[in-house]
Amino acid sequence: MPMIQDIDPDIAWGAFERRDRRFDGRFVGAVTTTGIYCKPSCPARRPKREHVLFFADGEEAQAAGFRACMRCKPDEVGRDRVAVAEAVALLEKAEEPIGLEELAAAVGYAPHHFHRLFKRATGVTPAAYARGLRARRAAEALTAEETVTNAIYDAGYSAPSRFYETANARLGMTPSAWRNGGAGVTIRWTIAETSLGPLLIAATDKGLCRVAFEEDSLSLAARFPKAEVVQGGAALAELAARVVSEVESPGRHADLPLDVQGTAFQEAVWEALRRIPPGESLSYAQLAAAVGKPGAVRAAGTACGANNVAVIIPCHRVQRGDGSIGGYAYGVDRKLALRKREGAK
C-alpha cells in the first residue's frame, strides 16, 4: 500500500469510512474494483476495506492507473486549498479592507462558493479573518503607539468608531485598558479540585481567560499585571462548576464563554481544535492543513502552546504525525488521562 505523509492507513480508512471532510486534500482513496479515486468526504457508497488503496494525492493515484471520481471531484480540493492560501496572503498584505466579491474574483471563484471554502479551510469567514488581522495589529500597535487613535488607524481601521464596535468583543477589554496591561479589568479566579489535580479557573465579565493546572493567583497576577485580580466567590461558582465538569466528562460544555485573543492564525487553530470531537485526534500537520496553512506545522504547535484555557480549547487532542502522544503543557500523564476519558485509543 502506498505511503501517505503524516497519516496512518488505519486513520485514513477511518476518515474515509465516516466521510470526514477535515481530511479532504490530505489523501485520496482509490477503489480497485472500480478504478476510481475519491476524496474522503465523497458521498458515494463505501466499498469493502480490502478494495481500497490510499494515495497522497490524485497525481499518485493516476500514476497507479486510477481515474478521478466525477461525483466528488477530488482533484479540485488541491486547487481550493491553493486559492484559500492565496486569499489569506491577500488579506494579510492588504492595507484596506477587501470585500468578499473582490477577494473571490482575485482567486477565481464565485463569492458564495468561496465563502464556504474559506470557512471550511480556516474555521472562520474571510470577513472574520480580516477582523482578526486588524484586531491583532491594533493590539500590537496599542503597545507601541503614544495614542490609542494612532494605533487604531495604523491597524487599518477607517475610523475609531469601527474599532470600538468590535474591540470589546475581541479583546475582552477597552483599547486603553489593553494598552495599559489590563488596567480597569476585573478578573475573578478560583482554585477547583479535579481528579487531575488543582485547576486555576479565571474569567473576566466576557468569559474564561485562564484555565490551567497547578497555577495560582500569583501566576495570574503576573500574567495580567494591571488587572484587578479578585477571588471569584459566587460570581464564578457556576462557570467554574461547568469547567470542572468538562475536565471530568469532556464534551458536555462546548459552549463555555471565552475571553482569549491571539493572532488570526492562532485563533483559527484554536477554533479548529474546538471542532475536534472528543475521542478523536489530529496530527500537527493535519491541524495546520485544517486552517489552510499546511506548511505551518511548527506554527500550529506554537499556537497550541499559546492556548490559555486548558481542556476548553482541547489541545490535548493533537498528537505527532507518527502517532506518538507528543508533549503537553501540563504533563503527558494528564494528556493521556484526558484522552482516555474521552474514549481515545
Backbone hydrogen bonds in HBPLUS format (Angstrom, degrees):
<---DONOR---> <-ACCEPTOR-->    atom                        ^
c    i                          cat <-CA-CA->   ^        H-A-AA   ^      H-
h    n   atom  resd res      DA  || num        DHA   H-A  angle D-A-AA Bond
n    s   type  num  typ     dist DA aas  dist angle  dist       angle   num
A0007-ILE N   A0004-ILE O   3.37 MM   3  5.76 162.2  2.40 131.6 127.3     1
A0011-ILE N   A0008-ASP O   2.96 MM   3  5.16 118.5  2.35 103.4 118.9     2
A0012-ALA N   A0008-ASP O   2.84 MM   4  6.17 157.4  1.89 155.4 163.1     3
A0013-TRP N   A0009-PRO O   2.84 MM   4  6.07 157.5  1.89 146.1 151.5     4
A0014-GLY N   A0010-ASP O   2.99 MM   4  6.20 157.5  2.04 141.9 148.1     5
A0015-ALA N   A0011-ILE O   2.95 MM   4  6.22 159.7  1.99 152.4 157.2     6
A0016-PHE N   A0012-ALA O   2.84 MM   4  6.03 155.9  1.90 149.5 157.1     7
A0017-GLU N   A0013-TRP O   2.72 MM   4  5.83 159.4  1.76 153.8 159.2     8
A0018-ARG N   A0014-GLY O   3.12 MM   4  6.28 154.4  2.18 143.6 149.1     9
A0020-ASP N   A0015-ALA O   2.89 MM   5  4.98 173.0  1.89 150.7 152.9    10
A0019-ARG N   A0016-PHE O   3.29 MM   3  5.04 156.5  2.35  96.0 102.7    11
A0023-PHE N   A0020-ASP O   3.17 MM   3  5.99 165.2  2.20 121.1 125.1    12
A0024-ASP N   A0021-ARG O   3.06 MM   3  5.36 165.5  2.08 112.5 117.1    13
A0026-ARG N   A0023-PHE O   2.92 MM   3  5.32 161.4  1.95 135.5 137.6    14
A0028-VAL N   A0055-PHE O   2.90 MM  27  5.43 157.7  1.95 152.9 158.3    15
A0055-PHE N   A0028-VAL O   3.02 MM  27  5.43 163.7  2.05 153.4 158.6    16
A0029-GLY N   A0038-CYS O   2.90 MM   9  5.35 158.4  1.94 155.0 159.7    17
A0038-CYS N   A0029-GLY O   2.84 MM   9  5.35 156.6  1.89 143.3 147.8    18
A0030-ALA N   A0053-LEU O   2.71 MM  23  5.11 169.6  1.72 159.9 162.4    19
A0053-LEU N   A0030-ALA O   2.83 MM  23  5.11 161.6  1.86 150.3 156.3    20
A0031-VAL N   A0036-ILE O   2.85 MM   5  5.61 169.3  1.86 160.2 159.2    21
A0034-THR N   A0031-VAL O   3.28 MM   3  5.67 145.5  2.41 107.1 115.9    22
A0035-GLY N   A0031-VAL O   2.80 MM   4  5.67 146.6  1.91 158.1 168.5    23
A0032-THR N   A0051-HIS O   2.78 MM  19  5.32 159.8  1.82 153.3 158.7    24
A0067-ARG N   A0035-GLY O   2.94 MM  32  6.36 157.4  1.99 150.4 155.6    25
A0037-TYR N   A0067-ARG O   2.86 MM  30  6.06 152.4  1.94 151.2 155.9    26
A0069-CYS N   A0037-TYR O   3.00 MM  32  5.75 137.1  2.19 175.2 162.1    27
A0042-CYS N   A0039-LYS O   3.10 MM   3  5.61 167.9  2.12 125.3 127.2    28
A0051-HIS N   A0048-LYS O   3.01 MM   3  5.57 158.8  2.06 116.8 123.7    29
A0052-VAL N   A0049-ARG O   3.15 MM   3  5.56 163.1  2.18 121.4 121.3    30
A0061-ALA N   A0057-ASP O   3.21 MM   4  6.53 159.2  2.25 147.2 153.5    31
A0062-GLN N   A0058-GLY O   2.81 MM   4  6.00 157.1  1.86 153.4 159.1    32
A0063-ALA N   A0059-GLU O   3.02 MM   4  6.21 153.1  2.09 141.9 149.3    33
A0064-ALA N   A0060-GLU O   3.14 MM   4  6.41 131.3  2.39 137.2 149.4    34
A0064-ALA N   A0061-ALA O   3.11 MM   3  5.12 133.2  2.33  93.6 106.5    35
A0066-PHE N   A0061-ALA O   3.02 MM   5  5.46 164.0  2.05 145.1 141.6    36
A0065-GLY N   A0062-GLN O   2.89 MM   3  5.02 160.7  1.93 107.7 113.0    37
A0073-LYS N   A0069-CYS O   3.09 MM   4  5.51 138.6  2.27 130.5 141.4    38
A0076-GLU N   A0073-LYS O   3.13 MM   3  5.88 160.5  2.17 121.7 127.2    39
A0077-VAL N   A0074-PRO O   3.22 MM   3  5.72 156.1  2.28 110.9 117.3    40
A0080-ASP N   A0076-GLU O   2.86 MM   4  6.14 150.3  1.95 149.0 158.0    41
A0081-ARG N   A0077-VAL O   2.96 MM   4  6.30 155.7  2.02 152.4 158.1    42
A0082-VAL N   A0078-GLY O   3.06 MM   4  6.33 155.8  2.12 148.0 154.4    43
A0083-ALA N   A0079-ARG O   2.98 MM   4  6.20 158.0  2.03 147.3 153.2    44
A0084-VAL N   A0080-ASP O   2.96 MM   4  6.27 155.3  2.02 150.3 156.7    45
A0085-ALA N   A0081-ARG O   2.97 MM   4  6.18 161.0  2.00 147.3 152.5    46
A0086-GLU N   A0082-VAL O   2.89 MM   4  6.15 153.0  1.96 148.4 156.1    47
A0087-ALA N   A0083-ALA O   2.91 MM   4  6.13 152.9  1.98 145.3 152.9    48
A0088-VAL N   A0084-VAL O   2.88 MM   4  6.15 157.0  1.94 152.1 158.0    49
A0089-ALA N   A0085-ALA O   3.06 MM   4  6.28 157.3  2.11 143.6 149.5    50
A0090-LEU N   A0086-GLU O   2.97 MM   4  6.27 151.6  2.06 144.6 152.5    51
A0091-LEU N   A0087-ALA O   2.92 MM   4  6.21 159.6  1.96 151.7 156.9    52
A0092-GLU N   A0088-VAL O   2.93 MM   4  6.14 156.7  1.98 150.5 157.0    53
A0093-LYS N   A0089-ALA O   3.05 MM   4  6.20 139.2  2.22 141.3 151.2    54
A0094-ALA N   A0090-LEU O   2.98 MM   4  5.95 133.2  2.20 144.0 155.7    55
A0103-LEU N   A0099-GLY O   2.92 MM   4  6.10 162.4  1.95 155.6 161.2    56
A0104-ALA N   A0100-LEU O   2.82 MM   4  5.93 169.4  1.83 157.5 160.3    57
A0105-ALA N   A0101-GLU O   2.97 MM   4  6.03 160.3  2.01 144.0 150.0    58
A0106-ALA N   A0102-GLU O   3.03 MM   4  6.16 147.3  2.14 141.2 149.7    59
A0107-VAL N   A0104-ALA O   3.18 MM   3  5.45 138.7  2.36 101.7 112.4    60
A0109-TYR N   A0104-ALA O   2.90 MM   5  5.07 178.0  1.90 138.7 139.3    61
A0108-GLY N   A0105-ALA O   3.17 MM   3  4.88 157.0  2.23  95.9 102.9    62
A0114-PHE N   A0110-ALA O   2.90 MM   4  6.03 165.2  1.92 163.9 168.8    63
A0115-HIS N   A0111-PRO O   2.87 MM   4  6.04 151.5  1.96 151.3 159.5    64
A0116-ARG N   A0112-HIS O   3.35 MM   4  6.59 154.8  2.42 141.0 145.2    65
A0117-LEU N   A0113-HIS O   3.08 MM   4  6.41 160.4  2.12 148.6 154.4    66
A0118-PHE N   A0114-PHE O   2.83 MM   4  5.96 169.0  1.84 158.8 160.6    67
A0119-LYS N   A0115-HIS O   3.18 MM   4  6.31 165.6  2.20 144.7 148.6    68
A0120-ARG N   A0116-ARG O   2.96 MM   4  6.06 158.1  2.00 148.7 155.3    69
A0121-ALA N   A0117-LEU O   2.99 MM   4  6.17 151.4  2.08 148.0 155.3    70
A0122-THR N   A0118-PHE O   2.91 MM   4  6.02 161.0  1.94 155.8 160.5    71
A0123-GLY N   A0119-LYS O   2.73 MM   4  4.86 143.5  1.86 130.7 139.3    72
A0129-TYR N   A0125-THR O   2.87 MM   4  6.11 156.6  1.92 154.7 161.7    73
A0130-ALA N   A0126-PRO O   2.95 MM   4  6.18 158.4  1.99 146.9 152.3    74
A0131-ARG N   A0127-ALA O   2.91 MM   4  6.19 154.0  1.98 146.5 154.1    75
A0132-GLY N   A0128-ALA O   2.87 MM   4  6.11 150.9  1.96 144.2 152.3    76
A0133-LEU N   A0129-TYR O   2.99 MM   4  6.35 150.6  2.08 146.9 154.6    77
A0134-ARG N   A0130-ALA O   3.01 MM   4  6.33 162.4  2.04 151.6 155.5    78
A0135-ALA N   A0131-ARG O   2.85 MM   4  6.06 160.6  1.89 150.8 156.6    79
A0136-ARG N   A0132-GLY O   2.90 MM   4  6.05 153.7  1.97 144.6 151.9    80
A0137-ARG N   A0133-LEU O   2.96 MM   4  6.22 163.5  1.98 151.1 155.3    81
A0138-ALA N   A0134-ARG O   2.83 MM   4  6.04 151.5  1.92 145.7 154.4    82
A0139-ALA N   A0135-ALA O   2.87 MM   4  6.08 156.8  1.92 145.9 151.9    83
A0140-GLU N   A0136-ARG O   2.94 MM   4  6.25 156.8  1.99 150.1 156.4    84
A0141-ALA N   A0137-ARG O   2.80 MM   4  5.96 159.2  1.84 146.4 153.0    85
A0142-LEU N   A0138-ALA O   2.78 MM   4  5.89 148.8  1.87 148.7 156.9    86
A0143-THR N   A0140-GLU O   3.24 MM   3  5.56 146.1  2.36 102.0 111.3    87
A0144-ALA N   A0141-ALA O   2.93 MM   3  5.13 150.3  2.02 105.1 114.7    88
A0145-GLU N   A0141-ALA O   2.73 MM   4  5.66 165.2  1.75 172.6 171.6    89
A0151-ALA N   A0147-THR O   3.28 MM   4  6.53 160.5  2.32 144.7 149.9    90
A0152-ILE N   A0148-VAL O   2.93 MM   4  6.21 153.4  2.00 153.3 160.8    91
A0153-TYR N   A0149-THR O   3.12 MM   4  6.43 165.4  2.15 156.9 159.0    92
A0154-ASP N   A0150-ASN O   2.90 MM   4  6.06 161.6  1.93 152.1 158.1    93
A0155-ALA N   A0151-ALA O   3.00 MM   4  6.13 136.8  2.19 140.9 151.3    94
A0157-TYR N   A0152-ILE O   3.36 MM   5  5.93 160.1  2.40 158.3 152.9    95
A0156-GLY N   A0153-TYR O   3.04 MM   3  5.35 157.9  2.09 108.4 115.5    96
A0162-ARG N   A0159-ALA O   3.02 MM   3  5.56 134.7  2.23 113.8 124.4    97
A0163-PHE N   A0160-PRO O   3.05 MM   3  5.22 122.7  2.40 100.0 114.4    98
A0164-TYR N   A0160-PRO O   2.98 MM   4  6.30 164.7  2.01 159.5 163.4    99
A0165-GLU N   A0161-SER O   3.08 MM   4  6.20 134.8  2.30 139.6 150.1   100
A0166-THR N   A0163-PHE O   3.11 MM   3  5.70 142.7  2.26 112.5 121.1   101
A0167-ALA N   A0163-PHE O   2.83 MM   4  5.72 137.9  2.00 153.0 166.5   102
A0170-ARG N   A0166-THR O   3.06 MM   4  6.27 157.1  2.12 157.8 164.4   103
A0171-LEU N   A0167-ALA O   2.72 MM   4  5.54 162.4  1.75 157.6 163.7   104
A0172-GLY N   A0168-ASN O   2.97 MM   4  4.91 137.4  2.15 118.3 128.6   105
A0177-ALA N   A0174-THR O   3.08 MM   3  5.16 118.1  2.48  98.7 114.0   106
A0178-TRP N   A0174-THR O   2.96 MM   4  6.28 155.6  2.02 155.6 162.9   107
A0179-ARG N   A0175-PRO O   2.96 MM   4  6.22 164.0  1.99 151.8 155.8   108
A0180-ASN N   A0176-SER O   3.01 MM   4  6.17 138.2  2.18 137.7 148.7   109
A0182-GLY N   A0177-ALA O   2.64 MM   5  4.79 151.0  1.72 153.0 149.8   110
A0181-GLY N   A0178-TRP O   3.15 MM   3  5.37 147.9  2.26 118.9 115.2   111
A0226-LYS N   A0181-GLY O   3.26 MM  45  5.26 141.8  2.41 155.5 147.4   112
A0185-VAL N   A0182-GLY O   3.09 MM   3  5.63 158.5  2.14 141.9 141.6   113
A0228-GLU N   A0185-VAL O   2.76 MM  43  6.01 160.3  1.80 158.6 164.4   114
A0187-ILE N   A0228-GLU O   2.79 MM  41  6.04 165.5  1.81 154.4 158.2   115
A0230-VAL N   A0187-ILE O   2.94 MM  43  6.27 159.7  1.98 155.6 162.3   116
A0188-ARG N   A0203-ALA O   2.93 MM  15  5.45 161.0  1.97 161.4 155.3   117
A0203-ALA N   A0188-ARG O   2.88 MM  15  5.45 152.1  1.96 150.9 160.3   118
A0189-TRP N   A0230-VAL O   2.95 MM  41  6.33 143.4  2.09 149.3 160.1   119
A0232-GLY N   A0189-TRP O   2.63 MM  43  4.76 154.7  1.69 152.3 144.4   120
A0190-THR N   A0201-ILE O   2.94 MM  11  5.46 137.2  2.13 145.4 158.4   121
A0201-ILE N   A0190-THR O   2.95 MM  11  5.46 164.7  1.97 165.5 167.3   122
A0192-ALA N   A0199-LEU O   2.88 MM   7  5.14 168.7  1.89 148.0 146.8   123
A0199-LEU N   A0192-ALA O   2.78 MM   7  5.14 156.6  1.84 151.3 159.3   124
A0197-GLY N   A0194-THR O   3.08 MM   3  5.18 165.2  2.10 111.5 112.6   125
A0214-GLU N   A0198-PRO O   2.95 MM  16  5.53 167.7  1.97 146.7 149.3   126
A0200-LEU N   A0212-ALA O   2.76 MM  12  5.20 159.7  1.80 164.1 157.4   127
A0212-ALA N   A0200-LEU O   3.03 MM  12  5.20 152.7  2.11 137.9 146.6   128
A0202-ALA N   A0210-ARG O   2.84 MM   8  5.09 149.6  1.93 162.8 165.0   129
A0209-CYS N   A0202-ALA O   2.93 MM   7  5.85 159.2  1.98 132.7 139.6   130
A0210-ARG N   A0202-ALA O   3.35 MM   8  5.09 159.2  2.39 134.5 129.6   131
A0204-THR N   A0207-GLY O   2.97 MM   3  5.40 150.5  2.06 158.3 151.0   132
A0208-LEU N   A0257-PRO O   2.94 MM  49  6.18 163.6  1.96 133.7 128.6   133
A0259-ASP N   A0208-LEU O   2.77 MM  51  5.34 166.8  1.78 137.5 132.8   134
A0211-VAL N   A0308-ASN O   2.98 MM  97  6.38 162.0  2.01 146.3 147.5   135
A0310-ALA N   A0211-VAL O   2.87 MM  99  5.31 159.6  1.91 145.3 139.1   136
A0220-LEU N   A0216-ASP O   3.16 MM   4  6.48 149.3  2.26 143.9 153.1   137
A0221-ALA N   A0217-SER O   2.86 MM   4  6.07 155.8  1.92 145.0 150.7   138
A0222-ALA N   A0218-LEU O   3.00 MM   4  6.25 147.2  2.11 142.3 151.2   139
A0223-ARG N   A0219-SER O   3.05 MM   4  6.22 142.4  2.19 137.2 146.8   140
A0223-ARG N   A0220-LEU O   3.13 MM   3  5.06 121.7  2.48  92.4 107.0   141
A0224-PHE N   A0220-LEU O   2.94 MM   4  6.21 147.8  2.04 148.3 157.3   142
A0227-ALA N   A0224-PHE O   3.32 MM   3  5.62 165.0  2.34 113.5 118.0   143
A0236-LEU N   A0233-GLY O   3.21 MM   3  5.83 153.0  2.29 113.7 120.3   144
A0237-ALA N   A0234-ALA O   3.29 MM   3  4.95 140.6  2.46  91.9 102.8   145
A0240-ALA N   A0236-LEU O   2.87 MM   4  5.98 164.5  1.89 163.8 169.1   146
A0241-ALA N   A0237-ALA O   2.95 MM   4  6.15 153.2  2.02 148.9 156.0   147
A0242-ARG N   A0238-GLU O   3.17 MM   4  6.48 148.3  2.28 144.7 152.4   148
A0243-VAL N   A0239-LEU O   3.07 MM   4  6.42 148.4  2.17 145.9 154.9   149
A0244-VAL N   A0240-ALA O   2.97 MM   4  6.27 163.3  1.99 155.4 158.7   150
A0245-SER N   A0241-ALA O   3.00 MM   4  6.18 154.5  2.07 141.0 148.4   151
A0246-GLU N   A0242-ARG O   3.03 MM   4  6.26 141.7  2.18 137.5 147.2   152
A0246-GLU N   A0243-VAL O   3.03 MM   3  5.05 121.8  2.38  94.7 109.8   153
A0247-VAL N   A0243-VAL O   3.10 MM   4  6.51 142.4  2.24 145.2 155.5   154
A0247-VAL N   A0244-VAL O   3.09 MM   3  5.08 123.0  2.43  94.9 109.2   155
A0248-GLU N   A0244-VAL O   2.99 MM   4  6.30 161.3  2.03 154.4 158.9   156
A0249-SER N   A0245-SER O   2.77 MM   4  5.73 150.9  1.86 145.7 153.9   157
A0267-GLU N   A0263-THR O   2.93 MM   4  6.16 166.7  1.94 158.2 161.3   158
A0268-ALA N   A0264-ALA O   3.01 MM   4  6.17 148.5  2.11 141.3 149.7   159
A0269-VAL N   A0265-PHE O   2.94 MM   4  6.24 154.8  2.01 151.2 158.2   160
A0270-TRP N   A0266-GLN O   2.85 MM   4  6.15 162.0  1.88 154.2 159.2   161
A0271-GLU N   A0267-GLU O   2.94 MM   4  6.10 153.9  2.01 142.1 149.0   162
A0272-ALA N   A0268-ALA O   2.95 MM   4  6.17 152.7  2.02 142.8 150.5   163
A0273-LEU N   A0269-VAL O   2.86 MM   4  6.17 151.4  1.94 151.0 159.2   164
A0274-ARG N   A0270-TRP O   3.08 MM   4  6.36 150.1  2.17 143.3 150.5   165
A0275-ARG N   A0272-ALA O   3.10 MM   3  5.13 142.0  2.25  97.1 108.4   166
A0276-ILE N   A0273-LEU O   3.17 MM   3  5.46 159.1  2.22 106.9 113.2   167
A0280-GLU N   A0277-PRO O   3.07 MM   3  5.67 159.4  2.11 141.2 142.6   168
A0282-LEU N   A0317-ARG O   3.08 MM  35  6.64 145.4  2.20 151.1 161.8   169
A0319-GLN N   A0282-LEU O   2.92 MM  37  6.27 154.2  1.99 147.0 154.8   170
A0287-LEU N   A0283-SER O   2.87 MM   4  6.13 151.4  1.95 149.3 157.9   171
A0288-ALA N   A0284-TYR O   2.95 MM   4  6.19 158.7  2.00 145.8 150.7   172
A0289-ALA N   A0285-ALA O   2.98 MM   4  6.23 156.4  2.03 144.8 151.5   173
A0290-ALA N   A0286-GLN O   2.87 MM   4  6.03 143.1  2.00 140.3 150.6   174
A0291-VAL N   A0288-ALA O   3.26 MM   3  5.52 145.5  2.39 101.5 110.6   175
A0293-LYS N   A0288-ALA O   2.97 MM   5  5.27 154.2  2.03 157.6 149.4   176
A0292-GLY N   A0289-ALA O   3.03 MM   3  5.06 161.7  2.06 109.6 111.4   177
A0296-ALA N   A0293-LYS O   2.92 MM   3  5.51 168.1  1.94 125.8 129.7   178
A0300-ALA N   A0296-ALA O   2.93 MM   4  6.15 145.0  2.06 145.4 154.9   179
A0301-GLY N   A0297-VAL O   3.12 MM   4  6.49 152.4  2.20 146.6 153.4   180
A0302-THR N   A0298-ARG O   2.95 MM   4  6.30 151.8  2.03 146.9 155.2   181
A0303-ALA N   A0299-ALA O   2.87 MM   4  6.12 150.0  1.96 144.5 152.5   182
A0304-CYS N   A0300-ALA O   3.06 MM   4  6.38 147.8  2.16 142.2 150.4   183
A0305-GLY N   A0301-GLY O   3.04 MM   4  6.38 151.4  2.12 143.0 150.8   184
A0306-ALA N   A0302-THR O   2.97 MM   4  6.27 129.1  2.24 139.6 153.6   185
A0306-ALA N   A0303-ALA O   3.18 MM   3  5.00 132.5  2.41  90.5 103.4   186
A0307-ASN N   A0304-CYS O   3.17 MM   3  5.34 162.7  2.20 108.0 112.4   187
A0313-ILE N   A0309-VAL O   3.15 MM   4  5.99 171.4  2.15 168.8 167.5   188
A0312-ILE N   A0310-ALA O   2.73 MM   2  5.54 144.9  1.85  98.1  91.4   189
A0315-CYS N   A0313-ILE O   2.86 MM   2  6.05 130.6  2.11 117.3 102.1   190
A0317-ARG N   A0314-PRO O   3.08 MM   3  5.83 165.9  2.10 120.5 123.3   191
A0318-VAL N   A0315-CYS O   3.30 MM   3  5.70 152.1  2.38 116.0 115.5   192
A0320-ARG N   A0324-SER O   3.03 MM   4  5.46 154.9  2.10 158.3 163.1   193
A0323-GLY N   A0320-ARG O   3.00 MM   3  5.43 161.8  2.04 116.3 120.1   194
A0331-GLY N   A0328-TYR O   3.09 MM   3  5.24 164.5  2.11 118.6 117.2   195
A0335-LYS N   A0331-GLY O   3.23 MM   4  6.59 156.8  2.29 145.7 152.6   196
A0336-LEU N   A0332-VAL O   2.85 MM   4  6.11 162.4  1.89 157.5 161.1   197
A0337-ALA N   A0333-ASP O   2.94 MM   4  6.12 155.0  2.01 142.4 149.8   198
A0338-LEU N   A0334-ARG O   2.86 MM   4  6.07 163.1  1.89 154.3 157.9   199
A0339-ARG N   A0335-LYS O   3.04 MM   4  6.22 161.3  2.07 148.4 153.6   200
A0340-LYS N   A0336-LEU O   2.87 MM   4  6.00 152.7  1.94 146.5 154.5   201
A0341-ARG N   A0337-ALA O   3.03 MM   4  6.26 162.8  2.06 151.6 154.8   202
A0342-GLU N   A0339-ARG O   3.20 MM   3  5.07 137.7  2.39  92.4 104.5   203
A0344-ALA N   A0339-ARG O   2.90 MM   5  5.25 157.5  1.95 160.9 153.6   204
A0343-GLY N   A0340-LYS O   2.96 MM   3  5.11 151.0  2.04 102.5 111.9   205
